[in-house]
Structure formats: C-alpha cells, structure tokens
Amino acid sequence: MKTRNRIRSAMVMLLSFGALVAGGCEAPGNSDGEIINNIVLPTDVVLNLACENVGIYPETCVLGDPENPFVTTTIIEFDLNSPGADNKFDLFNSIPAGPTGAKARFYFWATALARRPSGENQFYTALALHELFDANSNVLSQDELAREQALKAYRSVLDNFFASVTVFECCPAASPTGDPVQFAIPLNELTADNLFRTAATGYRRLVDGDPILVLALLLDWGYSYQAANPPNYDDGVVTVGEF
C-alpha cells in the first residue's frame, strides 16, 4: 500500500527546473547541506524551534524562520478544479530518505501547514517530528524537545482536523482498468496507531513503556482508542471522549 504520489525512487531525484519555484534563491558556494534545485536542505537532526508552537496549527512562525529552506518554495496543493496541478508530493518525494532528510521534511510539511491548514499537512508534520525524535535519540538519551513537539503535532491532528483523511492507493489488479485503486484513511486512526505501535512508523515510540500508557495519554487529551488488530491494522477506532 502506498500513499497517493508517494513512490520514492531508490535514488534521490533532482527536481526538474519547473518543479520548484523559489524566486531569488541561489545555492551558496559552500555548504554541508543537500542541494536540490538551488535549495540547500539541512542534513542534521537537531531541531531549533522558531517559536514554541512551530509546526502546530494555527502557528505560522515557520514562514519567518531563517533556517526554513522552503520559505520561498511554491507548494501547490491538490485542487478538485485542477487535479493535475499539484506538486506537493513530488517535492516531498525529492527530499532524501532517511535521517538526513528528516529535518527538511519537517520544514516542508510545517510550511505547507502554515500556508494551507489541513489534517494531511499537520499529520505529516507530526510524522516528521517523530522521525527527528527517533533520529536524534539513542539508548543513553532521547530528544525531549522533538518528542514534545511531535506529541503536540499529533494532538493537533485530533483537536483540529479530527475528520480529515489522507488518500492511499493500491491493488491495481482489483481495478477494471488496471489503475491503482484510491481510498481514504482517517488521520485520527493513523495518529493513534503511530503512537500505539512501534511498527506503525518504524520509529521509537514517543510514549515509553507499555502501550496502554498511550491509551491513558489519549484519554487525557479527550479521546479513546480501540487499537487496530493484525494483520492489516486497519480497524482502529478513535472516538471523542464523553465523560
């Protein structure tokens, strides 16, 4: 199963000259970052917060962050009136895979969120923060700043975009035309599963200890979660608590 337009090449692809619109942005002559079409991406995993709630709706301070490489990038979102015009996931897929791209992914999704508030943009901001937490933690220490920011971002998905979905595609053999079949997954379910199961993301869990502690955290946030079951883990249910 893969998300819409989320197929990542085995090699990091450079964006075509028309994919990124970054007026006035030129590649510095000297940098340790990853250069993608004249934009230098950070490759470290240390998060410097531009403000307390950067990456959390409705905060937009990431748009004024001098460390944000996507400040001048045009991110085109899906539009029913122009379904072929979006470039969001093309740009996203051009960011290097693995820890070296985690910080860039955070800036990318936080920028998209600041410009167009949506559950999808908030969810992927949270996932990037989760990745940064994992990348900057080890057996001796954990990145508490990234942990807290990731938890705030996941909570924002539930608090502000509870009914939002993201579109996945799979199973072309099931389609009469042979095209991939598209279907929507509730982001509240993905959020709870990312917190509950290590295997949901492959990253270190943000809540240490027994997964039941995640249920306690969600309850504290005002939600309950009926955990998804194997093998597909697609039947989880998140409800708003009524007490």
C-alpha positions as CSV (number, residue, x, y, z in Angstrom):
1,M,0.0,0.0,0.0
2,K,1.3,3.4,-0.8
3,T,0.0,6.9,-0.5
4,R,-1.0,8.9,-3.5
5,N,2.0,10.1,-5.4
6,R,4.3,8.9,-2.7
7,I,6.5,6.5,-4.7
8,R,10.1,7.2,-3.7
9,S,12.9,6.4,-6.2
10,A,15.8,4.4,-5.0
11,M,18.0,7.3,-5.9
12,V,17.4,10.9,-4.8
13,M,16.0,12.7,-7.8
14,L,16.7,16.3,-8.5
15,L,13.6,18.2,-9.2
16,S,13.0,19.4,-12.7
17,F,13.6,23.1,-13.3
18,G,9.9,23.8,-13.2
19,A,9.0,21.8,-10.2
20,L,10.3,24.2,-7.6
21,V,9.5,27.9,-7.8
22,A,11.9,29.6,-5.5
23,G,12.4,33.1,-6.7
24,G,15.7,34.7,-5.8
25,C,17.0,31.6,-4.1
26,E,20.5,30.6,-5.2
27,A,22.8,27.8,-4.0
28,P,25.6,29.1,-1.7
29,G,29.0,28.3,-2.8
30,N,29.9,26.4,0.4
31,S,27.5,24.2,2.3
32,D,27.3,20.9,4.1
33,G,23.6,20.6,3.2
34,E,21.8,18.7,0.5
35,I,21.3,20.8,-2.6
36,I,18.0,20.3,-4.5
37,N,17.5,22.7,-7.4
38,N,19.2,25.6,-5.8
39,I,17.8,25.0,-2.3
40,V,20.1,23.8,0.4
41,L,18.4,21.3,2.7
42,P,19.6,20.7,6.3
43,T,21.0,17.2,6.9
44,D,21.4,17.4,10.7
45,V,18.7,16.1,13.1
46,V,18.9,18.8,15.8
47,L,15.6,20.8,15.9
48,N,15.8,24.5,16.6
49,L,12.3,25.8,17.3
50,A,11.5,29.2,15.6
51,C,8.7,29.6,18.2
52,E,7.1,27.5,20.9
53,N,4.4,26.0,18.6
54,V,6.2,25.9,15.3
55,G,4.6,23.2,13.2
56,I,1.4,23.2,15.2
57,Y,-1.8,24.7,13.8
58,P,-2.6,27.6,13.8
59,E,1.0,28.9,14.4
60,T,2.7,30.2,11.2
61,C,6.1,31.3,12.5
62,V,7.9,28.8,10.3
63,L,7.3,31.1,7.4
64,G,9.7,33.6,9.0
65,D,12.3,31.1,10.2
66,P,15.6,31.8,8.5
67,E,16.5,28.1,8.9
68,N,13.5,27.1,6.8
69,P,14.7,26.2,3.3
70,F,11.2,26.2,1.9
71,V,10.2,29.8,2.7
72,T,10.2,30.8,-0.9
73,T,9.1,27.5,-2.4
74,T,5.7,27.3,-4.1
75,I,3.9,24.2,-2.7
76,I,0.8,23.5,-4.9
77,E,-1.9,21.6,-3.1
78,F,-4.5,19.3,-4.7
79,D,-7.4,21.1,-6.1
80,L,-10.6,19.4,-7.5
81,N,-10.8,22.1,-10.1
82,S,-7.3,21.4,-11.3
83,P,-6.4,17.8,-10.2
84,G,-3.2,17.6,-12.2
85,A,-1.6,20.8,-11.0
86,D,-0.4,19.9,-7.5
87,N,3.3,19.4,-6.8
88,K,3.3,18.7,-3.1
89,F,4.1,15.1,-3.1
90,D,6.6,15.4,-6.0
91,L,8.5,17.9,-3.9
92,F,8.2,15.8,-0.8
93,N,9.5,12.7,-2.6
94,S,12.6,14.6,-3.7
95,I,13.8,15.1,-0.2
96,P,16.5,12.5,0.7
97,A,15.2,9.4,2.5
98,G,16.4,8.5,6.0
99,P,17.6,10.7,8.9
100,T,19.4,13.2,6.6
101,G,16.1,14.3,5.2
102,A,14.1,14.3,8.4
103,K,14.6,18.0,9.3
104,A,13.9,19.0,5.7
105,R,10.7,17.0,5.8
106,F,9.6,18.9,9.0
107,Y,10.2,22.3,7.4
108,F,8.4,21.2,4.2
109,W,5.3,20.0,6.0
110,A,5.3,22.8,8.5
111,T,5.5,25.3,5.6
112,A,2.6,23.5,3.8
113,L,0.6,23.6,7.0
114,A,1.2,27.3,7.7
115,R,0.1,28.1,4.2
116,R,-2.9,25.7,3.9
117,P,-4.1,24.3,7.2
118,S,-5.2,20.7,6.7
119,G,-5.2,17.5,8.6
120,E,-2.8,15.9,6.0
121,N,-0.2,18.7,6.4
122,Q,-0.5,18.5,10.2
123,F,-0.2,14.7,10.2
124,Y,2.9,14.7,8.1
125,T,4.4,17.5,10.2
126,A,3.9,15.3,13.2
127,L,5.4,12.3,11.5
128,A,8.5,14.3,10.5
129,L,8.9,15.4,14.1
130,H,8.5,11.8,15.2
131,E,11.3,10.9,12.7
132,L,13.5,13.6,14.1
133,F,12.9,12.3,17.7
134,D,14.0,8.9,16.6
135,A,17.0,10.1,14.6
136,N,18.3,12.2,17.5
137,S,17.8,9.7,20.3
138,N,19.8,6.7,21.4
139,V,20.0,4.2,24.2
140,L,21.5,6.8,26.6
141,S,19.4,9.9,25.8
142,Q,16.3,10.9,24.0
143,D,15.5,14.2,22.2
144,E,12.8,15.6,24.6
145,L,12.3,18.7,22.6
146,A,11.4,16.7,19.4
147,R,9.3,14.3,21.5
148,E,7.2,17.1,23.0
149,Q,6.8,18.9,19.6
150,A,5.8,15.6,17.9
151,L,3.2,14.9,20.6
152,K,1.7,18.4,20.2
153,A,1.6,18.0,16.4
154,Y,-0.2,14.6,16.7
155,R,-2.6,16.0,19.2
156,S,-3.3,18.9,16.8
157,V,-4.5,16.4,14.2
158,L,-7.1,15.1,16.7
159,D,-8.0,18.5,18.1
160,N,-8.2,20.5,14.9
161,F,-8.6,18.0,12.0
162,F,-10.4,15.0,13.6
163,A,-12.4,14.1,10.5
164,S,-9.6,14.6,8.0
165,V,-8.3,11.8,5.7
166,T,-5.3,11.1,3.6
167,V,-5.6,9.2,0.3
168,F,-3.8,5.9,-0.3
169,E,-3.7,3.8,-3.4
170,C,-3.0,0.1,-4.0
171,C,-4.2,-3.0,-5.7
172,P,-4.3,-2.2,-9.5
173,A,-5.2,-5.9,-10.1
174,A,-8.6,-5.2,-8.4
175,S,-9.4,-2.4,-10.8
176,P,-11.3,-3.0,-14.1
177,T,-8.9,-0.5,-15.8
178,G,-5.7,-1.8,-14.1
179,D,-5.2,1.6,-12.5
180,P,-4.4,1.8,-8.7
181,V,-7.5,2.0,-6.5
182,Q,-7.7,5.1,-4.3
183,F,-9.2,5.0,-0.9
184,A,-9.2,7.3,2.2
185,I,-7.8,6.5,5.6
186,P,-8.9,8.6,8.6
187,L,-6.0,10.6,10.0
188,N,-7.3,10.2,13.6
189,E,-6.8,6.4,13.2
190,L,-3.3,6.8,11.7
191,T,-2.3,9.2,14.5
192,A,-3.4,6.9,17.3
193,D,-1.7,3.9,15.6
194,N,1.6,5.8,15.2
195,L,1.6,6.5,18.9
196,F,0.5,3.0,19.9
197,R,2.6,0.7,17.8
198,T,6.3,0.9,17.0
199,A,5.8,-1.0,13.8
200,A,3.3,1.7,12.5
201,T,6.2,4.0,11.8
202,G,9.4,2.1,12.4
203,Y,10.5,4.9,14.8
204,R,11.0,4.8,18.5
205,R,7.7,5.3,20.3
206,L,7.0,8.7,21.7
207,V,5.5,7.3,24.9
208,D,7.8,4.9,26.7
209,G,6.7,1.8,28.4
210,D,3.6,-0.3,27.9
211,P,1.3,0.8,25.0
212,I,-1.5,1.1,27.5
213,L,0.1,4.3,28.5
214,V,-0.8,5.7,25.1
215,L,-4.4,5.0,25.8
216,A,-4.0,6.9,29.1
217,L,-2.4,9.8,27.2
218,L,-5.2,9.9,24.6
219,L,-7.8,9.8,27.4
220,D,-6.0,12.8,28.9
221,W,-6.3,14.6,25.6
222,G,-10.1,13.7,25.5
223,Y,-10.1,10.7,23.2
224,S,-10.4,6.9,23.4
225,Y,-8.8,4.4,21.1
226,Q,-9.8,0.9,20.2
227,A,-6.5,-0.4,18.9
228,A,-6.2,-1.9,15.4
229,N,-5.8,-5.6,15.0
230,P,-3.4,-7.6,12.9
231,P,-2.6,-8.4,10.2
232,N,-3.7,-5.2,8.4
233,Y,-4.1,-2.9,11.4
234,D,-6.8,-1.0,9.6
235,D,-9.7,-1.4,12.1
236,G,-8.6,1.0,14.8
237,V,-11.3,3.4,16.1
238,V,-10.8,6.8,17.7
239,T,-13.7,8.4,19.4
240,V,-14.1,11.7,21.2
241,G,-14.5,11.0,24.9
242,E,-17.8,11.8,26.6
243,F,-17.5,11.8,30.4
